[in-house]
Amino acid sequence: MPRTRVAITLEDWERLAQGVTAETTAEAPQLQFTHERLQGFLEEFKKLSLEQKFHDSRKREVTRRMNEILEEGRRTAAALKVGLKQHFGNRNEDLVRFGVRPFRRKRPDTAAPAPDGGEPRSSGEPSE
């Protein structure tokens, strides 16, 4: 059986619930229980729908606040890192304890001497 959209199902339930009157249940008392049950489902669905809308709204508020905290927290963490570098010095290896990379100067590679004792070759030049 194909699924019906929720809005169409609710319209159908509303029409049924409103269509069944006291006269109808007086003529066919076996419908009373089913009618009351359908009305209960309608009421509960409407309450849950309102609750869902509330939670959706609240979720958006919470997400917005979380994003604000992330932005402010990142700025604060960056400021703390700068403060640690100022306190310890930006080359101090103690910075590693805090997850901050100390400034390390790369030393230039010294070219290895040629095997024949001539000039050192750099690795980027083609050999002749």
Number of C-alpha atoms within 10 A of each C-alpha: 3 4 6 8 8 9 9 10 12 15 11 11 17 14 11 14 17 10 11 14 13 11 9 12 14 11 10 10 12 10 14 15 11 12 19 13 13 15 17 12 14 16 12 12 13 13 12 12 12 12 12 12 12 11 12 12 11 12 12 11 11 12 11 12 12 12 11 12 12 12 11 12 12 12 12 12 11 12 12 12 18 14 13 17 19 10 11 13 15 19 13 15 14 16 19 10 8 9 9 15 16 16 13 10 7 6 6 6 8 9 11 11 12 11 9 7 7 8 11 13 15 14 10 6 7 7 7 3
